[in-house]
Amino acid sequence: MSIMSHNGGAVIAMAGKNCVAIASDLRFGISIQTLACDFPKVFQMNERCFVGISGLTTDIQTVLAKLKFKWNMYKLNEEREMSPNVFANYFSTLLYEKRFGPYFTEPVIAGLNENNEPFLCSMDLIGASMTANDFVLAGTCNESLYGTCEAFWKPNLEPEELFETISQCLISSLDRDALCGWGAIVHVITPTEVISRKLKTRQD
């Protein structure tokens, strides 16, 4: 088994019309043994930028601590918040610095830029980034996630439509992977608010 799938997990982000959504499952396990079902893999940096990280749980926690430190230092030095694009560039640099002994994480960044346009970015474990206009994802059930997202996503989704679409994509994919699931959490980011909801999924 790959070290990237040792703890399991799935993260997905999807773009809509002046809104963006990001979601993850809640399972924390070691291989096929489930230890907890309250471990989200999506973290809020501010009201317009979220990051989801799948991979090895210990590395997720280490990377998240470094990200929060750098975010706060940037805010103190520049007297403004990082934009999602700047945050993605920093994250990529952080991962590439450790390329010879990498953090076993695959990040997904979602947010709105200054013009309220969706920003989606995903990376591999050494920081090679990819931006997209539709959806990005990471985790152990990415094959089934790609299929459902390509089938259900369409351009210019309103916030409620986007929530429904990303939820159905995630739930249908979690049912096909034993290393993910046990609940999910979805965040929809709009120019005026962040809507967070928990989903009930199969508990087996």
C-alpha positions as CSV (number, residue, x, y, z in Angstrom):
1,M,0.0,0.0,0.0
2,S,1.2,3.5,-0.9
3,I,2.1,5.8,2.0
4,M,-0.3,8.4,0.4
5,S,-3.2,6.1,1.1
6,H,-2.1,4.9,4.5
7,N,-4.6,7.1,6.3
8,G,-7.1,7.4,3.5
9,G,-9.2,10.5,2.7
10,A,-10.7,12.4,-0.2
11,V,-10.7,16.2,-1.0
12,I,-12.6,17.9,-3.8
13,A,-13.0,21.5,-4.9
14,M,-15.4,22.8,-7.6
15,A,-16.1,26.1,-9.2
16,G,-19.4,27.8,-9.7
17,K,-20.7,31.3,-10.8
18,N,-18.8,33.7,-8.5
19,C,-18.6,31.0,-5.9
20,V,-16.5,27.9,-5.1
21,A,-17.0,24.8,-3.0
22,I,-14.5,22.5,-1.2
23,A,-15.3,19.3,0.6
24,S,-13.7,16.3,2.3
25,D,-14.6,13.1,4.1
26,L,-14.3,12.8,7.8
27,R,-12.6,9.4,8.2
28,F,-9.3,8.9,10.0
29,G,-7.8,5.5,9.8
30,I,-4.7,3.4,9.5
31,S,-5.0,1.3,6.4
32,I,-8.4,-0.4,6.6
33,Q,-8.8,0.2,10.4
34,T,-11.0,3.2,11.2
35,L,-10.0,5.1,14.3
36,A,-12.2,8.2,14.1
37,C,-14.9,9.8,12.0
38,D,-14.5,13.5,12.9
39,F,-11.2,14.4,11.1
40,P,-11.9,16.9,8.3
41,K,-9.2,17.5,5.8
42,V,-10.3,21.0,4.8
43,F,-9.0,24.1,6.7
44,Q,-10.1,27.7,6.6
45,M,-7.3,30.3,6.0
46,N,-9.7,33.2,5.8
47,E,-13.2,34.0,4.5
48,R,-12.1,33.7,0.9
49,C,-9.5,30.9,0.9
50,F,-9.6,27.3,2.0
51,V,-7.1,24.5,1.7
52,G,-7.8,20.8,1.7
53,I,-4.9,18.4,2.3
54,S,-5.0,14.6,1.8
55,G,-2.2,12.2,2.5
56,L,-0.3,11.2,5.6
57,T,-2.1,12.6,8.6
58,T,1.1,13.5,10.5
59,D,2.4,15.4,7.5
60,I,-0.9,17.2,7.1
61,Q,-0.7,18.5,10.6
62,T,3.0,19.6,10.2
63,V,2.3,21.4,6.9
64,L,-0.8,23.1,8.2
65,A,1.1,24.5,11.2
66,K,3.8,25.9,8.8
67,L,1.1,27.4,6.5
68,K,-0.7,29.1,9.4
69,F,2.6,30.6,10.6
70,K,3.5,31.9,7.1
71,W,0.0,33.2,6.6
72,N,0.2,35.2,9.9
73,M,3.7,36.5,9.1
74,Y,2.6,37.7,5.6
75,K,-0.4,39.5,7.2
76,L,1.9,41.2,9.7
77,N,4.5,42.2,7.1
78,E,2.3,43.2,4.2
79,E,-0.7,44.4,6.3
80,R,-3.1,42.5,4.0
81,E,-4.4,39.0,3.5
82,M,-2.8,36.5,1.1
83,S,-4.8,36.0,-2.1
84,P,-5.5,32.4,-3.1
85,N,-3.0,32.7,-5.9
86,V,-0.2,34.0,-3.7
87,F,-1.1,31.3,-1.1
88,A,-0.8,28.6,-3.8
89,N,2.6,29.9,-4.9
90,Y,3.8,29.8,-1.3
91,F,2.4,26.3,-0.7
92,S,4.2,25.1,-3.9
93,T,7.5,26.5,-2.7
94,L,7.1,24.9,0.7
95,L,6.6,21.5,-0.8
96,Y,9.4,21.9,-3.4
97,E,11.9,22.8,-0.6
98,K,11.4,19.3,0.8
99,R,11.5,17.5,-2.5
100,F,14.3,15.1,-1.5
101,G,12.4,14.1,1.6
102,P,8.9,15.2,0.8
103,Y,5.8,15.8,2.9
104,F,3.4,13.1,1.8
105,T,0.5,15.4,1.1
106,E,-1.6,16.4,-1.9
107,P,-3.1,19.9,-1.4
108,V,-6.2,21.3,-3.0
109,I,-6.7,25.1,-2.7
110,A,-10.0,26.9,-3.4
111,G,-10.9,30.5,-3.0
112,L,-12.2,33.7,-4.6
113,N,-9.8,36.4,-6.0
114,E,-10.3,40.1,-5.8
115,N,-12.8,40.1,-8.6
116,N,-14.8,37.3,-7.0
117,E,-13.7,34.8,-9.6
118,P,-13.1,31.2,-8.5
119,F,-9.5,30.0,-8.0
120,L,-8.8,26.3,-8.0
121,C,-5.4,24.7,-7.6
122,S,-4.1,21.2,-6.8
123,M,-0.5,20.0,-6.4
124,D,1.4,16.8,-6.0
125,L,3.7,16.0,-3.1
126,I,6.7,18.1,-4.5
127,G,4.6,21.1,-5.3
128,A,3.9,20.8,-9.0
129,S,0.7,22.8,-9.3
130,M,-2.2,22.7,-11.7
131,T,-5.0,25.2,-11.9
132,A,-8.4,24.4,-13.3
133,N,-11.7,26.2,-14.2
134,D,-14.0,23.3,-13.3
135,F,-12.8,21.1,-10.4
136,V,-9.7,19.7,-8.7
137,L,-9.4,16.7,-6.4
138,A,-7.0,14.6,-4.4
139,G,-7.2,11.4,-2.3
140,T,-7.6,7.7,-2.5
141,C,-10.8,7.7,-4.5
142,N,-9.7,10.1,-7.2
143,E,-10.6,7.7,-10.1
144,S,-14.3,7.6,-9.2
145,L,-14.3,11.3,-8.2
146,Y,-13.1,12.2,-11.7
147,G,-15.8,10.2,-13.3
148,T,-18.7,11.6,-11.2
149,C,-17.4,15.2,-11.5
150,E,-17.1,15.0,-15.2
151,A,-20.6,13.7,-15.4
152,F,-22.3,16.2,-13.0
153,W,-20.4,19.4,-13.2
154,K,-21.5,22.2,-15.5
155,P,-20.5,25.9,-15.8
156,N,-22.0,28.8,-13.9
157,L,-23.6,26.8,-11.0
158,E,-25.3,28.9,-8.4
159,P,-24.2,28.3,-4.7
160,E,-27.1,25.9,-3.9
161,E,-26.6,24.0,-7.2
162,L,-22.9,23.9,-6.5
163,F,-23.5,22.5,-3.0
164,E,-25.8,19.8,-4.4
165,T,-23.4,18.9,-7.2
166,I,-20.3,18.6,-5.1
167,S,-22.1,16.7,-2.4
168,Q,-23.5,14.1,-4.8
169,C,-20.1,13.7,-6.5
170,L,-18.4,13.1,-3.2
171,I,-21.0,10.8,-1.7
172,S,-21.2,8.5,-4.7
173,S,-17.4,8.3,-4.8
174,L,-17.0,7.6,-1.1
175,D,-19.3,4.6,-1.4
176,R,-16.8,3.0,-3.8
177,D,-13.7,3.3,-1.6
178,A,-13.1,1.6,1.7
179,L,-10.4,4.1,2.8
180,C,-12.8,7.1,2.7
181,G,-16.2,8.1,4.0
182,W,-17.8,8.0,7.5
183,G,-19.3,11.5,6.9
184,A,-18.3,14.5,4.9
185,I,-18.1,18.3,5.3
186,V,-18.8,20.9,2.5
187,H,-17.9,24.6,2.5
188,V,-19.4,26.9,-0.1
189,I,-17.5,30.2,-0.4
190,T,-19.4,33.2,-1.9
191,P,-18.5,36.9,-1.9
192,T,-20.6,37.6,1.1
193,E,-20.5,34.4,3.3
194,V,-19.2,30.9,3.8
195,I,-21.8,28.2,4.1
196,S,-20.6,25.0,5.9
197,R,-22.7,21.8,6.1
198,K,-22.0,18.3,7.2
199,L,-23.2,15.3,5.2
200,K,-24.3,11.9,6.5
201,T,-22.8,9.0,4.5
202,R,-22.6,5.2,4.9
203,Q,-21.0,4.2,8.2
204,D,-19.6,0.9,7.0
